[in-house]
Amino acid sequence: MSDSELLVKKILLVEDDRQLSDLVTEFLENEGYHVKQEFRGDTVEKRVDKFVPDLIILDIMLPGKDGFAVCKDLRPNFKGPILMLTAKGTDFDQVLGLEIGADDYVIKPVEPRVLLARVNALLRRGQLPTDGKENAKINCGELHISRGSRQVTLHGENVDLTSQEFDLLWLLASRSGEVQNRDYIYKAVVGREYDGMDRSVDVRISRLRKKLHDSNETPFRIKTIWGQGYLFVPDAWS
């Protein structure tokens, strides 16, 4: 395999509408991605183990196992981005997908350029310049974050985070004691501007709090500063 082939990002597209799947596959391959298709939810895990994609595009309505269940089952072992496709525009579907570990979502019918922008943004996150600080670490009491290995421990135990959850935690912790507004967080972590309606960062903050033994009702480690944004408290990790 050539060096150029090794650099090609691999995408697993899970969509049971074969016509749509073929169209999306052709579009993404024309943009330089290597795409494999899967049409059933209950066969996704085996395909992931064999193909090892960099990103998964996952429809919700699938035969065998729905996309929510697939995402939930994949997430403990698959650390790459999961982009969900939903034909429903309700907040419930969007938030549920994010709650179980999806990184982003696109509402069908899919606009190819919108889908491409989301895919590019998700894959670009792990390639952002580190300004020579790729081996940097943050230690706050019993919380230890390693940027190079992308590992987090709290009280000596590993904290299992998705890629985007890690990026969000690193952003907040590296700017501890300073309120980070949603506009900046969306641009830095999600890869697009905040539209005033998207709740994905709020959901990820909630997930981070749960994993870091914080409270969503009365948070003391990652605080909500109403009307401003979020604040990482550096002395709350003993």
C-alpha positions as CSV (number, residue, x, y, z in Angstrom):
1,M,0.0,0.0,0.0
2,S,1.4,3.4,-1.0
3,D,1.9,6.4,1.3
4,S,-1.0,8.2,-0.4
5,E,-3.3,5.3,0.2
6,L,-2.4,5.2,3.9
7,L,-3.4,8.9,4.1
8,V,-6.9,8.3,2.7
9,K,-9.6,8.5,5.4
10,K,-11.9,5.5,5.6
11,I,-15.7,6.0,6.2
12,L,-18.2,3.3,7.0
13,L,-21.7,4.3,5.7
14,V,-24.5,2.5,7.4
15,E,-27.7,3.2,5.4
16,D,-30.4,0.7,4.4
17,D,-31.6,2.9,1.5
18,R,-29.3,1.5,-1.2
19,Q,-30.0,4.2,-3.7
20,L,-29.1,6.9,-1.2
21,S,-26.2,4.9,0.1
22,D,-24.8,4.6,-3.5
23,L,-25.2,8.3,-4.1
24,V,-23.5,9.3,-0.8
25,T,-20.7,6.8,-1.4
26,E,-20.0,8.1,-4.9
27,F,-20.1,11.7,-3.7
28,L,-17.7,11.1,-0.8
29,E,-15.3,9.0,-2.9
30,N,-15.2,11.8,-5.5
31,E,-14.1,14.0,-2.6
32,G,-11.2,11.6,-1.8
33,Y,-12.6,9.3,0.9
34,H,-12.5,5.5,0.9
35,V,-16.1,4.4,1.7
36,K,-17.6,1.0,2.6
37,Q,-21.3,0.4,2.8
38,E,-23.3,-1.5,5.3
39,F,-27.1,-2.0,5.1
40,R,-28.0,-3.6,8.5
41,G,-27.6,-2.5,12.0
42,D,-26.8,-5.9,13.4
43,T,-23.8,-6.5,11.2
44,V,-22.1,-3.1,11.9
45,E,-19.8,-4.2,14.7
46,K,-18.2,-7.0,12.7
47,R,-17.6,-4.6,9.8
48,V,-16.1,-2.0,12.1
49,D,-13.6,-4.6,13.5
50,K,-12.6,-5.6,10.0
51,F,-12.6,-2.3,8.1
52,V,-11.5,0.0,11.1
53,P,-13.0,3.2,9.7
54,D,-11.9,6.7,10.7
55,L,-15.5,7.8,10.8
56,I,-18.9,6.2,10.8
57,I,-22.0,7.7,9.1
58,L,-24.9,5.9,10.8
59,D,-28.6,6.0,9.9
60,I,-31.1,5.6,12.7
61,M,-33.8,3.5,11.0
62,L,-32.1,0.2,10.2
63,P,-33.1,-3.4,9.9
64,G,-31.7,-5.8,12.5
65,K,-30.8,-3.1,15.1
66,D,-31.5,0.6,15.0
67,G,-28.9,3.3,14.9
68,F,-29.2,4.3,18.5
69,A,-28.5,0.8,19.7
70,V,-25.6,0.4,17.2
71,C,-24.1,3.7,18.4
72,K,-24.4,2.7,22.1
73,D,-22.8,-0.7,21.5
74,L,-20.0,0.7,19.4
75,R,-19.0,3.6,21.6
76,P,-17.1,1.7,24.3
77,N,-14.5,0.5,21.7
78,F,-14.8,2.8,18.8
79,K,-13.2,6.2,19.5
80,G,-13.6,7.8,16.1
81,P,-16.4,10.2,15.2
82,I,-20.0,8.9,14.7
83,L,-22.2,11.1,12.5
84,M,-25.9,10.1,12.7
85,L,-28.5,10.5,9.9
86,T,-32.0,11.2,11.1
87,A,-35.2,11.7,9.1
88,K,-36.7,13.3,12.1
89,G,-36.0,16.9,13.2
90,T,-37.1,16.6,16.8
91,D,-34.8,17.6,19.6
92,F,-35.5,14.2,21.2
93,D,-33.8,12.3,18.4
94,Q,-30.9,14.7,18.3
95,V,-30.3,14.8,22.0
96,L,-30.7,11.0,22.4
97,G,-28.1,10.4,19.7
98,L,-25.6,12.7,21.4
99,E,-26.4,11.3,24.8
100,I,-25.3,7.8,23.6
101,G,-22.1,9.0,22.1
102,A,-22.7,10.3,18.6
103,D,-20.5,13.3,17.7
104,D,-22.9,15.1,15.3
105,Y,-26.1,14.5,13.3
106,V,-27.5,15.5,9.9
107,I,-31.2,15.6,9.2
108,K,-32.4,13.9,6.0
109,P,-32.9,14.6,3.2
110,V,-29.2,15.0,3.1
111,E,-27.6,17.9,1.3
112,P,-24.3,16.5,0.0
113,R,-22.3,19.7,0.7
114,V,-23.7,19.9,4.3
115,L,-22.8,16.2,4.9
116,L,-19.3,16.8,3.5
117,A,-18.8,19.8,5.7
118,R,-19.8,17.9,8.8
119,V,-17.5,14.9,7.8
120,N,-14.6,17.2,7.1
121,A,-15.1,19.1,10.4
122,L,-15.2,15.8,12.5
123,L,-12.1,14.4,10.9
124,R,-10.2,17.7,11.1
125,R,-10.6,17.8,14.9
126,G,-7.9,15.2,15.4
127,Q,-5.5,16.9,13.1
128,L,-5.6,20.4,14.5
129,P,-2.1,22.0,15.0
130,T,-0.8,21.5,18.5
131,D,1.7,24.3,18.4
132,G,4.5,22.0,19.6
133,K,2.4,21.1,22.7
134,E,1.2,17.6,21.5
135,N,2.8,16.1,24.6
136,A,1.3,18.6,27.0
137,K,-0.4,17.5,30.2
138,I,-2.8,19.1,32.6
139,N,-2.9,18.1,36.2
140,C,-5.6,19.5,38.5
141,G,-5.6,17.7,41.8
142,E,-6.7,14.1,41.1
143,L,-7.5,14.9,37.4
144,H,-4.8,14.1,34.9
145,I,-5.2,14.8,31.2
146,S,-2.6,13.9,28.6
147,R,-2.9,15.5,25.2
148,G,-0.5,13.2,23.4
149,S,-2.1,9.9,24.5
150,R,-5.6,11.5,24.8
151,Q,-6.0,9.8,28.1
152,V,-7.8,11.1,31.2
153,T,-7.6,9.7,34.7
154,L,-9.5,10.8,37.8
155,H,-8.6,9.4,41.2
156,G,-6.3,6.9,39.5
157,E,-9.0,5.5,37.3
158,N,-9.3,5.9,33.5
159,V,-12.1,8.0,32.2
160,D,-13.5,6.7,28.9
161,L,-14.2,9.7,26.7
162,T,-15.2,10.0,23.0
163,S,-12.9,12.1,20.8
164,Q,-15.1,15.1,20.9
165,E,-15.6,14.8,24.7
166,F,-11.8,14.8,25.1
167,D,-11.4,17.9,22.9
168,L,-14.1,19.7,24.9
169,L,-12.5,18.8,28.2
170,W,-9.0,19.8,27.0
171,L,-10.3,23.2,25.8
172,L,-12.0,23.9,29.1
173,A,-9.2,22.6,31.3
174,S,-6.5,24.5,29.3
175,R,-8.4,27.7,29.9
176,S,-9.4,26.9,33.5
177,G,-10.7,29.7,35.5
178,E,-11.9,31.5,32.4
179,V,-15.5,31.4,31.1
180,Q,-15.7,29.9,27.6
181,N,-18.7,31.0,25.6
182,R,-20.6,28.8,23.3
183,D,-19.5,30.6,20.1
184,Y,-15.9,29.8,20.8
185,I,-16.6,26.2,21.9
186,Y,-18.5,25.5,18.8
187,K,-15.8,26.8,16.5
188,A,-13.0,25.1,18.3
189,V,-14.6,21.7,19.1
190,V,-17.6,21.2,16.9
191,G,-16.0,22.9,13.8
192,R,-18.8,25.3,13.0
193,E,-20.4,28.5,14.3
194,Y,-23.1,28.3,16.9
195,D,-26.5,28.8,15.4
196,G,-28.3,29.6,18.7
197,M,-30.3,26.4,18.6
198,D,-27.8,23.5,18.5
199,R,-27.7,21.7,21.9
200,S,-24.8,19.4,21.1
201,V,-22.3,21.2,23.4
202,D,-24.8,21.3,26.3
203,V,-25.3,17.5,25.9
204,R,-21.6,16.9,25.9
205,I,-21.1,19.0,28.9
206,S,-23.7,16.9,30.7
207,R,-22.0,13.7,29.6
208,L,-18.6,15.0,30.8
209,R,-20.0,15.9,34.2
210,K,-21.4,12.4,34.6
211,K,-18.1,10.8,33.7
212,L,-16.1,13.2,35.9
213,H,-18.4,12.7,38.9
214,D,-19.8,16.2,38.7
215,S,-23.5,17.1,39.2
216,N,-25.7,18.4,36.4
217,E,-28.1,19.9,39.0
218,T,-25.5,21.7,41.1
219,P,-22.2,21.5,39.1
220,F,-19.0,22.4,41.0
221,R,-16.3,21.2,38.6
222,I,-17.6,22.4,35.2
223,K,-20.0,25.2,36.0
224,T,-22.6,26.8,33.8
225,I,-22.3,30.6,33.9
226,W,-25.8,31.6,32.7
227,G,-25.8,33.9,29.6
228,Q,-22.0,33.5,29.2
229,G,-20.8,29.8,28.9
230,Y,-18.9,27.2,30.9
231,L,-16.2,27.5,33.5
232,F,-13.7,24.7,34.4
233,V,-12.9,25.1,38.1
234,P,-9.2,24.1,38.7
235,D,-9.4,23.5,42.4
236,A,-12.4,21.2,42.4
237,W,-10.6,18.0,41.6
238,S,-9.3,16.8,45.0
